[in-house]
Amino acid sequence: MDGAQQLRYTMTSQDYVNGYAVAFETADFGRRMIRNFRIGAGSVFAGVAALAWFMVDDPVLARLLAGVYLVMGALFVVFGKPIATRSYRRRLAKVAQREGLGATTGLHLATITDHGLHEESDGTSVTVEWGQFERIIETDHLYILSVANLRYFMIPKQPDPAATSDFIAAVRTRVPLLGPET
């Protein structure tokens, strides 16, 4: 891979968790899953409201409880996305801490080749062909290169934002679908 453009970077566990969460939350699959979580939780509130209506002997208290739970359910369906996304991020961080991240953290070397993007880290090596890339997501700290099948290359902007930006620009030129800005 002589003459190929390379970028050496270090991925932290925090970068990994935040990058994967952003990638998941912006993917169609992730958005549907978060929506279903909100609707499911709202339905639980509605079920509790029905139980309160039929199980509480005092009619005033039954109406009050049913009304409160129905309102809470509706509010969760409408405004529950931040709760659902925080919950997902906490779960992802716990899994990462419990199981470790192995080759996903630490020193990485990404190389642009004629055939695709090649990455080496901690004894592992993977090459993804240019045609498999779907989009690039940019956050304050990361570039997330989305590949088919919910796989991602995450490249931190630090310690050299200019070199990282040049590397991403070179990736964009090789994947026509991504264009200059995605």
N, C-alpha and C positions, 0 to 999 in steps of 0.2 A: 504494500500500500504506500509505496514511495511517492512523494509529491502530492499526496492527498491532504486535504485540509483536516486538521485535528484540533480537538479541544479537550483539555484535561481539566477535570473539575471534581469537587468533593460533594457528595450528597449526604446531608444529615438526616437523621430519623424524622426531625420536625419538617424538613423540606418534603420528605417522602409522604408523610401523613397529610400535610396541607395540600400538596400537589395532587395526590390521589383523590382526596375529598373534592377538590375543585373539579377535577376531571369527571368524577362520578356525578357530581351535582349538575354539570352542564351537558352530560350525555343524555340522549333520549331515554335510555333505560333507567338512569338514575332519577331523572325528573318524574318518570312514571312511578317509580318505586316510592319516592317521597310523597307524591300525590296520593297514592294508595294508602300510605301510612296515615296521612292526614284524614282521609275519608274513613279509614278503619277506626281511628281514635274517635272521630266525631260520631261514628255509629255506636261505639261503646257508650258514649255519653247519652245518646238517644235511648239505648237499651236500659240504662240506669234510670232515665226519666220515666220510661214505661213501667219499670219495676216500682218506682216510687209512687206512680199514679195508682197502680193496682194493689200494692202491698201495704201502704200506709193507711191506717184507719181514719185518721183525722183528715177530712176533705180539704181543709185550708192548707194544712201542712203538705198534703199530697200534691196539690196544685203548685204550691211554692217550690217544692223540691223538683217536680217535673219541669217547671219553667226554668229554674236555675240550670238544671242539667241540659235541657235543650239549647239554652242560650250558650252555655259553655261548649257544647258540641259544635254549634254553628260557628262560634268564634274560632275554635280550633281548626275547623275545616278551612275557614277563610284566612286566618292569620297564623296558622301552625307551621309554616315552612321554616322559620328560624329555629323552632324547637326541634323539628325533625332533622334539620341539617346539623345542629349542635349534637344531637343524639348520635347521628351517624359518625361524626368526627370523633366523639369520645369513644365509641365502640372500635373504630379503626385504630385509634391510639392505644387502646388496651390490648388489642390483638397484636399490634406491632411490638409492644413492650413484652407481652407474654411469650410470643413465639420468636421474637427477634426478626431482623430484617435481612440478615445475611449479606448477599452480594448486592442488594439494592442500595445499601449505604456504603460510605467510604469513597475511595478514589476510583474514578471512572475515566476512561479514555474513549471519546467518541470520534469516529473518523468518517468523513464523507468519501464514498467510493463511487465508481461509475454505476454500480448496481444498487446501492442503497446506503443506509446508515448503519455503520458497524460500531458496536459498543463492547468494551472489555472492562470487567471489574471483578476483582477478587477471584480470579481463576475461571470466571465464566465469560462466554463470548456469544454475542447474538448479532445477526445482521437482518435488517428489515428492508425489503425491496421498496423502492420509491413508490410504486403503485399501491402499496398497502396503507400509506399515510392518508388520514382523513381530514385532519385540521390541526392548527396550532393554537393553543390557548396561552395567553400571556397574563401573568399575575404580577404583583409588585416584586416578587422574589424569584419567579420561575418562568421558564418556557416549558409547556407541556405539549409534546408532540403525540397526538392521538393516532393510534394504529387500529386497524380493524380488530374486532373481538375484544373490546375493552382492555387493550394493552396500551401502555404509555411509555414514552421516553420523557423523563423529567430532567431538565438541565437548569441548574441554578444560575442566576445572573451574576452572582459574586464568585470569586473575588475580582474578576475582570469583565465588567459589563460591556465594554466596547468589543472585546474579543468574542464574547458570547453572542452579542447582537450581530456581528459579522458572520459568525458561524450559522446562526438561524437564517440570515439573509441568503447564505449560500444554499441552505436546505430548501428555502422557498423557491429558488431558481430551478431546482431539480424536480419539483413537484408542481406541475402546472395548476392543479386543482387548488393549491393553497394560495397562489397569487402573492402579490406584494404585502397585503394585509388581510388577516383572517380573524 
